[in-house]
Amino acid sequence: MYIRKDFYTSIILLCVGHQWAMAQTDTSRAKDLRGVEVKAVRLETLTSKAAMPVTIINRKTLEMMGSRRLDEVMREQTGVNIVNDIAAGSRAIGMQMQGFSSDYILILIDGQPMIGRNAGNFDLSRITVSDIERIEIVKGASSSLFGSEALGGVVNIITRQKVTATQGQAILRYGSQNTQDATLEGEMPFAKEKGSVSLSGNYYHTDGYNVNSYLSRGATAPPYDSYSLQSRLRYRLNNTHQLLLSGRWALRNSENESVYSSGQTENSTKDVLRESDVNASVVLQSSVNKRFRLNTQYYLTRYSSSQDVSTGKQVALKANDFTQYFHRLEEQFLYTSSERLSFTGGAGANLERMNDTEFHGGNDLWSGYAYVQGDWKLLSKLMMRIGLRYDHNGFYGGRLNPSAGISYSVSEKVLLKAAVGTGYKTPDFKKRYQVFTNPQAGYTVLGVEEVAGTLAEMQAAGLISEIRPVARNISAALQPETSVSYNAGVSVQAHTAVKLDLNAFYNSLHNFINTVQVATRTNYQPVYSYVNLDRSYTAGVEAGVIVSPLAGLDISAGYQLLYAKDRGVMDSIRSGKYPYNKVRNSNTGETNTSSVSDYIGLENRSRHMANLRVFYEYAPWGVSATCRVTYRSKAGYDDANNNRFLDRYDTFIAGYAMLYASLEKKLCKDHLSVQITADNVTNYTDMLMPGQPGRILMAGLKWRFFK
C-alpha cells in the first residue's frame, strides 16, 4: 500500500493544535453544502472519527463564484478580512484572521510555503484560482507544527492531484477594466495508471483602476500582466514508495504613470515593477508498514522583484531589486500506535538568502525545527491532542512551543471543543533593514535599524514636514513576538439540513510588532516603521450557520465580533501619561481628557464582519446562480491627532457592504459553460482602500475536453 496525498493533507490538518471537531457519518445535506463552509473533514489516515475543523472551499464553489484570483475568494469567507495593510500599498493585498495581519498567516500551495512579502503582506492576487482543487483555511495559532508564520492561521491551496483519465479544459473570460483571464490545463495518467502528469497555464491582465480623487491620471491599483505555469508528476515506484515532483513559475509585469494635481501644479511619477516566482519540490512518500509512514521532501523557491520609480523630470527616486531564496529539507512521519493513539511529527532545516539594494545587514538566515503531536482517544466520546515544537533561529536563538486541545461529543449532534497553544515569531530582515519608497502608492517603509539615520537624511534634504513623537520610541532591537491562544467552541447539527458553529477566541500577545506612522513627507505621503507592543490582545466570537431548505438551494451566513487592543495604551490612558491623556477634535479644536472608553483599538481592524451567501443549482436545466453579500464595519486608518492611539476623532475607513453575483449555463452535454459574474455590484469605492476596485462585470466561456 503506498502513501496517498491524503497523508500529506493529514499532516497539514494535524498541524493545528487548538481546534477540534468530530467527523459525522450521517448523510445530511448540510454536510455537503457545495463546500461553501464545511467544518469537519474525515481523514482516512487518522484514528476513527478524528478530524480537524477546517473551512473547505471546493472546486465546485470556486467555479460557481467565477473568482479569478485568490484574494477574490478569500474576501467572502467568514472571519477573513482582505485589506491593504497600512504600510503595504495598493499592490499588496493581504488578509486578516482573528485580528492577525498577513504576517501571521501562512500561505501554502500543496503544503509548501509561499514567499515574497511586501511589508509582511503576501499579495494574494499573485495566485490564480485555475487548477485549484480546494482551499483549506485553518484559523488561529498553528505554530506548534507549522512554525512562526502561522500564529494567525494557515491557508493551504490544494491543486488537482488524483488523475484517472485524460482530460482538460480551456477557460476564457473578459470584462471591466479590460480584464482578461485565459486558462488552459490538461492531465493524463500513464504507465497503466502507475503515474500521472498534469500541466496548467494562465494569463491574466487588468488595466487597473483609480479610487483616489486627487489622481488626475493613472491608477491607484496599477495595471499588470500576469503569467503562470505549473506542473505535477506522480509516479508509484512500487507498493511501498511513491515519487511526487511539482513545479511552478509565475511572472507579473506592471507599469503605471500617475499624475497628482494640486492647483496649477502637477506631480508625475512613473512606477515599474517586475515580479517573478519559481518553486519546485521533490517528495518521496514511503509506507513502511500499515502503522508507519514517511514523507521525505526537499523544497526550493525563489522570489524576485525589481522596481524603479522616477519623476516626470526623469529623476530617479527609487530602484529596488530584491531576491529571496528559500530552501527546506524535511522529514515527516505518521505513526499509528493503535486505534486510540497516533503520532505525527518531523524535523527540518531552512535556509533563507536575501539580496536587496537597500539591505545593510546580513543576508542569510538559518533555522531548524522539530515537532511532534499525539492524538489520543481516551473514551469513545473524548479525544485529546498534545503538540510540541522547537524552533531555533540563527539570530534570535531557540524557543519551545507546546499546545493542547480536547474535544467531547455530547451526542451525535453536539460537539464541544477547547484548546490552548503558544506561538513564536522572529522579525524578518525587512522589518530590520528595509528602506523602501513607493511614491505612486503613497508610502515609505523604514526598517527599525534604519529609522534614525534615514529620517535625519530625509529631513536634511527637505523631504520631511513632520516627525511624529512615536519615532523616538523606535528601537533598533526589535524583539521576537510570542503569543498564547485560547479557543473554545461548539458545533450543533440542529437538523439534517441545518448546521450551527460557534467559536470564541482569545490571543494574548507579547512584543506584538505593529506598523506605525513615524513621519510625514513634504508631499503629504506617510513614512512607516515598526514598534513592539508590549501587551496586546485579540479576542472575539465567530458564528456560522448553513441551511439547505430545498434541493439545490444552499444558504450560509457568518459573523465575527473582534476586539484588538494594546494593553500598554490602556495603561497609559489610565495613568494620564502624555500624550495619551488627551483626545482632540481636529475639526473644532476642542480637547478633552481621555478615558479607556475612547480607545478604539489597533489599526485596520473591523469590529464587525458578516456575510450571507446563496447558492442555487437546477441540474435538469444545467443552470446555477449565486448571490453573496459581505459587510465590514469601520476600521481605524490613522492617528490624526497624534495622541498615539485611535479615538473617534481619528481617520477611519468607513463601514461598507459589497454585493457579488454570478450566473452559469451548461450546454453541449456539459462540455460548454457560459458564465456571467458581477463583483461589487453597487460600485462602492474608498480612497483609503486602494486595493478595492469598483464594479467589475465579466463574461466567460469554458470548454471541457473529455476522454
N, C-alpha and C positions, 0 to 999 in steps of 0.2 A: 504494500500500500504506500503510495507516495503522498507527499505533503501537498495539499491543495492550497490555493490562495486564501482559503478560509482561515488557514493557520496564521498567515501574515495579518489578515484582518483582525483575527482574535488578539494578536499582540497589541494592535492599535487600540482596540476597545478595552482590553485589560488594563491599559495604562492609566486609567483614571480611577484613583482610589477613594473618591469622595461621593460617588453616586451609585445607587443600586436599583435594579428592577428585576422582576421575575418574568421570564418569557411565558406567555399564556398559550395554552394549547387549544382554546376554543376557536371556532372558525367564524367569529363575529366579523361583520363587515367593518366595524370601527377599527379593527386592527390593520386593515389593508386600504386605508383611505388614500389611495394614489400616492402613498409615500409623502404626503404633504407634511405630516408630523407623526412619526411613529416613535413611541417612547421605549420600546423594548425589542431586542433583536436576538433570536436564538442562534447560538453558535455551536456547531457540532463538536468542536474541539474542546469545549468546556464540560464540566460535570453537569449532570442533569439539572435542567431549569436554571442554570447560572448564566446570566446575561447582563450586559451593561446598558444603562439607559442612554440613549443617544438619538438625536434628531436625524432622521434619514430623509434626504431629498433624492428620489429615484429618477431614473431616466425618463419615465413617462411624465412625471411632473415637470421636468425641465423642458420637455418637448411641448407640453400644453401651455406653459408660460411664454414660450417663444423668446426666452432670455438668450443673450449673445455672449456676455462676459460675466465673470464670477461675481463682481460687485452687484450686478443687476439681480442675481439670485439671492444673495445674502441679505440685501436690504429689506426683504419681505419676511424674514424669519423672526419668530418671537424671541425677544430679548437680545436681538442683534441690531446694532446701530451703525450704519455706514456714514462715515464722516470724513471731511478733510481736516485731519488733525491740525491744530493751530500753526505749528511750525513746519507743516509738510507741503503746503502749497496746493495748487489745483491739480497737479499731475499725480499726486499720491492719494489714492482713495483707499483709506483704511477702514477698520471696523472696531467696535467695542462689544465686549460681552461681560456682563456682571460689573460694569463700570471700569473694566480694564481696557486700555487702549490697545492698538495693534501691536505694540512692542511685546505684549504678553500673550499673544495668540499665535500658536504655531501653525503654519500652513504647510501641509504635506501633499505630495502627489504620489499615490501608491505607497504611502508610508515613509517617503523620503522628504527631508526638509527643503523648502524653497528659500533662497537667499536673495539679497539685493533689496535693501530697505532705504527709504528716504526719511530722515529724522525719526526712525523707528517704524514708520509705516511700510507695510508691504502693500504695494499697489495691486489691488485685486483685479483691476481692469487689464492687467497683463495676461490673465489666464482666460482662454476661450472655453466656452461650455461644450464645444464639439468634442466627441469621443469620451465624454464623462458618463460612466455607468451609474454612479450615485455619489452623493456628498454626505459625509458623516460629520456631525457637529457635536462636540462634547464641551459643555460649559463648566467653568470653574477650574480651580487649581488642579493641574495634571502633571506636576513636575516630578512626582515620585518615580515615574518611569520614563517620561518624555524629556525632562530637563527643564532648564531655566526659562525658555521662551514660552512655556505652557502654563504660566501662572493663571492666565485668564481663560484658557481653553485650547482646544485643538479643532482644526478644520482639515479633514482628510478627504482628498479628492481621489476617488477610485475610478480608473479608466477601465474600458472593457477588457475582460480577462478571459472568460470562457468562450472559446471558439469551437463550434461543432460543424459549421457548414460555411462554404464560400459565399460571401455576401458583401454588399457595400451600399453606400448611399451618397447622393450629391445634394447639397443644400445651397440655395441662392436667395439672399434677402437684400432688399433695398428700401430706403426710407428717408425720413427727415435728416437735415444736415448732411445730405449726400452720404449717408451711412451705407456702406457696402459690406456684406458679410458672405463669404463663399467658403464652403467646406466640401472636401472630397475625402472619403475614407473607405477602406476595404479591409477584409480579413479572410483568412483561409487556413484550414488545417492541412497537414502534410504528414507523410510517413505513417499512413494508416492511423491518423489522429494521435500519434505519439507526440507530435509537435504542432504548433500553430504560430502564425505570424500576422501582424496587423500593422497598418500604416494609415495615418491621418494627417491631412494638411488643411490649414485655414489661412484665409486672407481677410483682413478687416481694415476698413478706412472710415474716418469721420472727418468732416470739416471743422469740428469743434463748435463751440458756442460761447456767447458772451452774456454774462449776467451782471456786469458792472456798468452802471450808467455813466461813469467818468471815462470809460474807454470808448473813444470815438471810432477806432478801427482796430481790428484784431479780435482775439478770443481770450476769455479767462480760462477756459479749458481748451488747450491748443489742439489743432488738427494733428492727426498722425496716421501712418500706415503701419500695420502690424502683420507679421508673417510668423507662422508656427508650423512645425513639423514634428511628429512624434511617432515612434515605432516600438513594438514589443515582439520579442521572440520567446516562446516557451517550448521546452523540449524535455520529455521524460527519458532520462538516460537508462533507467532500469526501474524495478519495483521499489527501490529504496531512494533514489536520487532524482531530482528534477532541477533543471537549469532554467533561470529566467534572465533575459537580457532586455534592457529597455534604454531608450534614448529620447531626448527632447531638445529641440532647437527653436529659439524664438528671437525675433528681431523687431524692434519698433523704432521708427524714424519720425521725428516731429520737428516742424519749423513754424515759428509764429512771429509775426511782427506786430507789435502793439503801439498804439498812439494814444497817449493820455492828453486831453485838452483841458487847460485851465486859463480861462480868459482868452487872451491873444497868444498864449504860449502853448506850444505842443512839444511833448517829450516822446521820442520814439525809441523803442527797444526791440532788438531782434534777438530771438532766443532759439537756438538749435540744439536738439537733444537726440542722441542715438543710444539705444539700449540693446544689449544682446544677452541671451540667457541660454546656456548649454548645460545639460546634465546627462549623466549616464550611470547605470547601476548594473551590477552582476550579483545575482543571488543564487546560492546553491541550497535547495531545500532537501533535507535528509530525514527520512523516517527510520530511526534506528530500530524501533520496535513499536508495538501498539501504545506504549506508555511514554515514549521519549522521542521528541522531535527537535530538529535543529534548523536554524537559518544562519548561514554564513554569507555575509554580504559586504560588498565594497561599493561606495557611492562617491561620485565626483561631480561637482557642479561649479560652473564659472559664470559670474555675472559681471558685466562691464557696462559703464555708461560714460558718455562723452558729451559735455555741454559747453557751449560757447554763447556768451551774451555780449552784445555790443549796442552802443547808442546809434542814433541816426547819423552822427558825425563820424561813424566808423571808429569810435574809440572803444577798445575792448574793455569791458567791465569784469568779465569772468571767463576763464577757460578752465573747466574742471574735468579731469579724467580720473575715473575710479574703476578699479578692477578688484574683484573678490573671488578667491578660490576657496572651496570647502571640500575637504577630504574626510571621509568617515569609513572606518573599518569596524565592524560589529559582529558579535556572535550572540544569537538569541536562542533560547530553549523553551520548550514547553514540556513539563513532566507531570503526568497524571499518576499520582500515587495510588489512588483508589477512587471509587465513585464519589467519595466525600471530600477528597483533598487533591488539589492540583497546584502546581507552581509555574510561574512564568518569570523569566529573568534574562540577564545578559550582561555583557560588558563591551566597551568600545573605546575608541580614541578618535578625536577630531583634530584636524589641523586647518586653521584659517589663515589665509595670506591675503593681505590687503595692500593695494598700492593706490595712492591718491596724491594729486598735485598739491593738496593743501594739508596733508597729514604731516605733522612734525615729530611724531613719536615713532615707536616701533611698529612693525607691520606684520608680525607673525604672532599667532596665538595658539598654544597647545592646550588641550583639555582632555581629560579622561573621565570615565564614569563606569559605574556598575550598579545594577539594580536587581531586586528580587521581589516577587509578590506572591502571596499564598491565598488561595480561596478554599475556605473550609465550610462544609455543610454540617453545622453542628446538629441540627434537627431537620426534620422534613420541611419545616416552615422557616427555619432560621439559618441565615448564612452570614459569614464574617470574612472580611478581606483585610489583610495587613500587608503593607508595602514598605520598602526601604530603598533609598537611593543615595549614592555617594558621588559627588561631583568634585573634581579637582581642576582648578583654573590656574594656568601658568603664571598669572599676575596676582590674583587675589587669594590663592590657596584653596583649601578644601572645605566642604560642607556636607553634613549628613542630614537627609530629609526623610522623616517617617510619615506614614499615612495609615489610616484605619477606617473601616466602614462596616456597617451592619444593615441587614435587611430582614424584615419579618413579614410573612404573608399571613395576614389576619384571616383571610378567606380567599376563595378563588377570585373574588372581585376586588379585594382591598389589599394593597401592599404599602408597608411603611418602610422608610429608609432614612439613614443618617450617616454622616461621615465627617472626619476631620483630617486635614492634611497640611503639610508645610511646604513652602516654596522658597527658592533662592535664585536670584538673577544678578549677574555682574554687569556693570556698564560696558558698552562696546566702545570701539575705537572712535566712532563718530561722535559720541557724546563727550569724549575726552578731547579730541583734537580737531574736529571739523571746523572749517571756516568756509561757509557756503552762502552765496548770494544769488538770488533769482529776482531781479527787478521786475520781470514780467509778471511773476506770480505774487510779488509784493512782500517779500520777507528775506531776512538774513538769519542764519543759524550759526552760533558760535559754540564750539566745544568748551567745556568749563576751563580747560587749561589754556585757552586762547582768549578768554573774555577780556581780562585786564589789558593785555598788550594791544589787542586788535581795536578795542574801543578807544584807547589812547591815540592810536594811529589815525583812526577814522575821525576823531574829534579834532586832531591837529590839522587834518586835511579839510576841515569844514563840512564834513558829511553827517555830523550828529547834531540834532537840535535839542535832544533831551537824553540824559542818562538817569534812569529811574533808581530810587534808593535801593531796590532789591538787588541791583548789580553788585553792591558792596557785600552781599551775602553769598555770592557765587564762590564756591570753594573748589580749588583745583583737585582736592582729594574727594572726588565723588565716590560715595560708598555703595557697596552692593545692597540690593533690596532683599528683604526677607518678608515672608507672609505666613499667616496661619489662617486656614479657610475652614469654615463650618457650613455644612449643608444638611437640611432635613426636609423630607417631602413625603407625599402620599399620592398614590395612583389608584383611581377608582374606575372599574368597569361598571358604570351605573346601569347600563342596558347593553344589549347586544349591538346597538348602533350608537352608543354614547360612551366616550372615554374622557375622563377628567384627570388632570395632573396639577398638583400644587407643590411648589418648592420654595423654601426660604433659604437665603444665604447670607453669610457674614464673612467678610475678608478683612482681617487686621493686617496692616502693612507697616513695616518699619523701614525708614530711609527710602520711601517711595520716590522715584525720580519723576518730577513734574516739569513740564515746559512752561517757562515764564517769559514775559517781555521785559528785557533789561534796558532797552533804549529805543529811541525813535530817530530815524534818519531825517535829513532836511527835506526830503521828498515825501515825508509822512509814512514811509514804509517802516514796519516794525523790525526790531532786532531781538532774537530769542536766544535763550540758553537754558540750562537745566539746574534745578536745585533738588536736594533731598528733603522730603517732607518727613519729619521725624516719626510722627504717629498719625497715620491717615487710615481711613477705612471705606469700604463699600459694603452696602447692605441693602437687602430688598426682598421682594417676593415676585415669583413668576408663576403665572397660571395659564393653563391651556385647556381647550375643550374641542373635541372632534365629534361631529354628528353626521350620520348618513340616513336622512329621513326617507329617501326614495332611491330606487335602483338608479345608479349612475350619477346621483347627486351627493356631493361631499361638501360639508361646511365645517370650517375650522376657525377658531378665534384664539387670540393670545394676548396677554397683558403682562407688563413688567413695571413694578414700582422700584425706583432706585434712589438711594442716598449715597453720596460720595463726598466725604469731607475730610479736612485736615484738623486733627485734634489740637495741633500746635497753634493754629489760627484761633480756634475756640478758646484756648487758654489765654492767648494774648488779648483777646477781646475782653474776657472776664477780668483780667488784671489791669485793664486800661492802658496797655503798652502802646506807645506811639509807633506807627500811625494807625494802629488797629482801633484806637479809641474813638474815632470819628467816622461818620458817614456824611457825604456831601452831595447835595443835588446840584450837579453842574449847570443845569438849566436856570435855576433860581438863585444859586449861590448859598442856599440855606445849609447850615452844618449842624448836625445833632450828635449827641453821644451815642455810640454804637452799643448794641447788645448782641448776644449769641444768635437771637432770632433773626438778625439782619443778615447773617451769613448764609448765602445760597448754597455753596459747595464748590467742588472742583470744576474747572473749565470744561466746556464742551460735553457735558453730561445732561441728558434729558431726564427729568424726574419721572415722567410717564411715557410709556411706549405701548402701542396696541396695534393689532392687525385683525382683519377679517378677510377670509378667503372663501370663495365659492367656485367649485369645480363641477362642471356638468358634462356628461358624455351620453349621447344617444347612439348606441352602437349600430342599430339597424340602418341608420342614415349615414353613418360614418362622420358624425358631426360632434365636435366638442367645443366648449366655451369656458372661459374663466373670467372672474371679476374679483379684484383684490384691492384692498384699501389698507394703507399704513398711516399711523399717526405718531408724531413726535412732539412732545411739549417743548417749551422754550429751553434754551441751553445757554449758559454763560459763555461770552466770547472774549471780553477784555476788561481788565480792571481800570476803567476810565478815570476814576477819581483818586487813584494812586494810594489807597489805604491798604493794599496788599491782600485784599480778599474781595470776592464777588458779593456785591449787595444789590439792592433793587435799582440803584441809580447807575449801575454799570451798563456796558453794552451786551446785548443778548441777541442770539439767533432766535427769531420768533418761532412759536409753535406752528406746525403745519400738518396737512394731510395730503397724501398722494393717492391717486386712483390709477389702476392698471387694468387692462382688459385684453383678451385675445379670443380669436375665433378661427377654428380649423375645420376643413372639409377634406375627407379622403376620397380618392377616385381611383379608377383603373385597378380594382381589386386590391386596394391599399398600397399600390405601387406609388401613386402620386398623392401628395398632400399640398393643399393650398392654405396658407395661414395669413391672417392679418392681426397685428398687435398694436396696442396703443399704450405708451408709457406716459405717466404724468398728464393724464387727460385734461386736467384743469389748467395746465401750463403755469404751474407755480414755480417761481424762482426767487432767490435771495442772494444779494451780492456777497453776503457773509458765508455763503455755501458755494464756492466757485466750482465744485465738482458736481453740482446738481443741475442737470440740463432742463430745458423746458420741454414742451410736448414733443414726443417722438412717435411718428406713425411709420409702421413698417409693413411691407408685404413680402411674402416669401413663398418659394416653391421647393418641395423636397421630392426626390425620386429615389425609391428604394430598389436596389438590384438584388434579386434573389437567385439562388442556385437553380 
